[in-house]
Amino acid sequence: MLTATMMLAACGTAPDAPATPATPGSTSISTSTLTPGAASAAAGNQYANPDNWLCLPGRADACSVNLDAVLSARGGAPAGRETYRAAAAAPVDCFYVYPTISNDPTPNSDMSAGPEERRTVEHQFARFGSVCRLFAPVYRQVTIQGLRSRLTGQPMAIDPQLAYRDVQDAWNHYLQHHNNGRGVVLIGHSQGARMLSDLLRQQIEGKPAQKQLVSALLIGSNVTVPPGKDVGGTFRQVPLCRSPGQAGCVVSYVSFRDRLPPPANSLFGRAADGNQVACTNPAALAGGRGVLHSYLPARTNLTGQPHDKTGFAALAQRADAPFVSPEGIASAECVQRDNASYLSVSIDPAYSAAGIDIAGDLFYGDRLLQEWGLHLVDVELAQGNLIGIVKQQVRAWTAARGG
């Protein structure tokens, strides 16, 4: 279970988050505390090589997977099946950077995508093909092993800047050879969201490419804003999204159960510079509570572990499709409490009464790691909402361009 507790982590924390002592099964490592090692001298990647992409338009690849979903009515009764179809002529593009997931034994991953990277694309990104063309580069991310090494007292030469340079190179190749003036949605989770936050701040904000920005979905990472503001903090110009038809903005949140808010040692939801962590509720951008439209993986969770010991198993085991979409299984609202800002997720009582839950918590042995919240399903819990938001943002962006 240590692998599960390490994955996705810490490169999603705020750049100025303080380093705190690591506890077994968790990590406080952020990219600000990782010192570039020898990998800094590594040559750049050639993204003209299609092998360096998990997803590209017009080919069969990691995004060409079965995304059908079994539906359930409120409380868990079977309610049919939803057949997924990609858009035949998507008007915009989506550019995705995946979270910490690589099982490579080195501190930074190689450029050979394994089943874990492909699984992450399936769970978090491929479904956006219903609204956009899909681009997902492979990059030399900080690996699970690299993060674990910091907890064992034998730190490896982790190089977060190598990961960022790969993402930047992939982005530049995309702009030069694929964009052709099209709108683009940035999508990232955890380490991927951190990479895209840096990219947005350094390469897009205030530059010509900002005109192409439909929106940025930066999930499971501590994007910050001044208290009560929608701009400032992480980004100087790009605001948070507060209505579904608003384009050129950021959707960002970290999710926790309503009964298990972020503890004092939380990896997510807390900022240390006088700002607060951004929370834009994908189910109610204007504020208040909304119902989450979830697409939950039926076979395994994001780490590849089966659901057999969770309250989600009852739905997952009878699914004859790779995903389950339970009607209204959860609702959410943005909460600011005890100096934390987060998306508070409540399970619908009809599901709780039937013994059905979501599978999004992280454990170290039998110990719940409350500081991680629902990080494993940040994206999947609200994927239907996020896709709906992108559809409206595409219309707004196109209209603003006179299309």
N, C-alpha and C positions, 0 to 999 in steps of 0.2 A: 504493500500500500504506500510505501514511501514515494514511489514513482508518481502515483496519483496525486500525492500531496505537493509534489514539487512542480508538476506541469502547469503551464499557463501563467506562471506567476509574475514574478516580481518585476519583470521589465514593463509591466503595466502600471507601476506605481509612479507617483508624481516625481518630476526631476529633482525637486528640492525636498523630498520626503526624508526625514531623518533616519539614519541607520539605527536599528534597535537590536538587542541581542536575539539571536535566533533560538527558537525552541524546537525540540524534536518534532519533525513532521511538518514544520512550517518554514517560511523564509522571509526575511525582511530585505533581501537584496533587491536593489533597484538599479537602473542603468547608471544612476549617479554614483553608486558605490562600486561599480565594476571598473577595474583599471584595464585599459587596452593592452593587449599582450602582443606577442610576436606576430599574430595574424594580421596586425595592422599593415604589414608590408605586403600582404597577399594581393595578387593581381585582381583587377576587376573582372566581373563576369560578362560574357558576351550574350546579351539577351536577344540577339539576332538568331541564336540557336534555339529552335523550338523545344529542345529537351530541357531547357531552363525555365519552362513554364508548366505549371500544373494544368492551367486552363487557358486556351486560346480559342477564338471563334472559328467555326468551320472545320472542326476535327473531333474525333472521338478521344476523350481524355478523362481526367478526374472529375470533370463537371458533367460528363455524359453518363449519368447513373440513374437508376430507378428511384424516383422521389415520390412515388405514390404513398398515400397516407390512409390508414384506417380511421374512420370517424367514430366518435362516441358521443352519445347524448349526455346531458348533465347528469352526473352520478355514475357514468361509466357504461350504460347500455349501448350495444352496438348500433351504429347509425349509418352504415354504408361505407363507401370507399371514395376517395378523391383521387382522380387520375391527374398526374402532373403533366403539363405541356409547356415547353419552352416557347418564348416569343419567336414568331417566324421572322420578324423584321424589327428588332428592338431599336428604339430611337436614340438611346444613350448607352454608355458603357459603365460597367462596374469594375473597379480595381481593388483587389482584396489582398490583405496580408494576414497570414494565419498566426495563431498564438503559439506560445512555447509548447511544443509537442514532440520535437525530435528525440528519438531514442539513440541517436548516434553516441558513441563512447567518448567523443572529443568535446572540448568546451564550446566550439562553434560547429554547427552541422556542416556536412558536405552538400553537394548539389544534386545528390541522388535522392529523390523523394521516396520515402518508404510508405508502408500502409498507414502509418499514423498521420502523415500529412494528407494523404488521400481521404482518410476518414474525416478529418477536420473540414476539408473542402465540402465533402458530402453533407455533413451536419450543419455547417454554418453558411455556406456560400452558394452552392449550386442552384438552390431554389430561386435565387435572384435572377436566374436566367429567364424567368417569366416576364421580366421588365427590362433587362439590359443584356448587352453582350458581355461576356465574362472573361476577365483577365486576372490570372493569379500566378505571380512569379514564385519560383523556388528561391529561397535566400538562405545565407549562412547564419541562421539565427543562433542565439545563445541556447544551448540544449538543456534538457533536464539534467543530464550528467554534469554539465558545467555549473548549474545552480546547486546541485546536490553537493558538489565538491566543497562549497563554502560552508556547508554544515558539518562536514566530516573533519574539518581542520586541515585539509589538504587542497587548498584552492588551486584551480587550474587557471590558465591564462585566458580568461574570458575576454572577448572583444566585441562589445556591443556596437562599436563604430563600424566594424566590418559588416554586421547585419544591416545597419542603416545605409551604408554605401551601396550594398546590393539593391536594396529597395529603391534608392535614388536612381541607380543605373537602369533598373527595370522601368521605372516611371519615365525617365528621359527617353528610353527606347520606345515606350508606348506612345508618348507624345509625338515623337518624330515619325513613326512609321504606322501608327494605327488610329490616332485620334481624329485627324482631319477636321478639326473644329467641332467635334461632337461633345455633348455634355458628358460628364463623368461623375460617378458616385464613388467615393472612397469608403471602403468597408474593412474594419479591422477589429480584432479582439485581443485584449491583454497585450502581450509583447507586440503583436501586429498593430494594435491601436496606438501604442507608443511610437512605433516606427512611422505611422501615418501622421501622428500629431507633429512629429519633428519635420516630416516632409511638407505638411501643410504650412507650418510656420516658416520654414526656410526656403521652400521652392515654389509655393503657390500664393500665399497671402501677399497682397500688394504687388503681384507680378501678373503678366498677361494671362497666365494659366488660370487665374482666379475666375476669369470670365467663363471658363468651361466647368466650374465647380457647380454641380447640381446640389450636392450635399455631402457631408462626411458622417458616417455612422461609426463612431469611435467608442466601442462598447467594452466594459470591463477594465477601464483604465481611468486614472484620476486626472481627467481634464478639469482645470480650475477656472473660476471666475470670481471677481470681487463679490462680497455678499450683496444680494439683491440685484445684481447686474447680469446681463446676458452676454457681455463682451468684456474683454480684458482678461488678465491672468494668463492662461496658456496662449491665447490668440489675441492679437492686437485689433483685428478688424472683423474677423468672421464671428458672427453671433451664434448663440444657441437657437435651435428651432423652437418656435412657440406656436406654430399653427401648421397643419398638414400641407397647406399650399405655399409655404414659405420656402424659397430655394436659396442656395448659397450659404447654408447654415450647418450647424453641427448638432447631431443627436448623440448624447452620451449619458451613460448611467452605470452604476454598479448595483447589483441586486442582492437583497438579503430577505430572509423570511421575516414576516411581521413580528413573530414571537422570538426571533433571534437577531436583534439589531447588531450593528458593528460594535464589537468590544473595544476596549481601549487600545489593544494591540492589533487592531484590524489592518490588513494589508490595503484595504480599499475604503473609500468614503471619507477619508480624513486628509486635510492639507495642513501644512505647518508654516505657511507664510502670510497668514491673515486672509487668504482667499478661502473659498469653499469649493468642494468638489461639485461639479456640474451634475444636475439631474434633470433630464428631459424624459418625461414619461411617454414611452412609445404608444401607450394605450390612451393617452389624453395629453397631447402636447400643450394645450392651453392651461392645464392644471387640473387638479382633482384626481379622482379615482377612475380607472377604466379597466375593462375586461381584456385580458391577454389572449391573443390568438396564437396558440403554440403549435409547433411541429416538433415532437419529441422523438428521438431515435429509438426504435423498438429493439434493436439487436444488442447494442452496447452503449455505454456512455462515451463521452469524448475521449477518455483514456483507454477505451477498448475493453472495459470491464463489464460483465453482464449485469442485468438488473435483478438477479434472482433473490437478492436480499433486501430489496427496497419495496416500498408501497406502490411503486409503478409496475411491478412485475405482473400484476393481475391483468393490466391492459396490454403490456408488451408481449406476454406469452401467447395470447390468443390472436395477435396481429399477424396477418398474412401479407403485410406490406412493410417496407423498411421504416416507416414513420407512423406515429399515432398523433392524431389531432383531436384531443378531447375538448368538447365544447365548454368554454368558460371554466376550465379547471382552476384558473387563478385570476385574481385581479391585482392591480398595483396602483400605488400612489407615491409621489416623491415626498420624502420626510426629511426634516432637519431636526436632529435631536442629539443632545450631548456632544455638540461640536462635530457631528457627522452628518453627511448629506448622502442619501441613497434612495434607491427604488425599493419600497417596502412591498413584498409580495405576500398575498393572502390566499390560501387554498380554499376553494369553494366548499362550504359545509356539506353539500350533497356528496362530494367526492370523499371528504373525510369520513362521513358516516358509512361509506361503502369500503373503507379501508384503503382508499386509493390516494396516492401521493405522487409527487414528482421526484425524479432521481437527479438531484443537483448538488447535494452536499458532499463535502470531502471529509475523509476520516483518516486518522492514523491509528491503525489497529481498530479498536472499538471506540476510540475517542473522536468525537465530532470536532472538527476544526472550524469553530464559529467565525474566526477572523477572515475566512475565505467566502463566507456567505454562499450564494448560489452561483458562484463563478463558472461552474461547469456548464450551466445552461443559460447564461446571460443572454445569448443570442437566440437559442432555440425557443425559450419561453415566450418571446415576443416576435418571432420571425414573421408571422402573418401580419402583425401590426407594422413592422418595419417595411415590408414589401408594399403594403398599402400606402404608407407615407411616401415611399420613393415614387410610386405611381403618380401621386398628386404633385410631388415636387417636379417630376419630369414635365407635367403639363404646365406648371408655373414657369419653369425655366424656358420651355419652348415658347410660351406666350410672350415672355419678356424679350425673347430674341426675335419676335415678329413671325414666329412659325405657326 
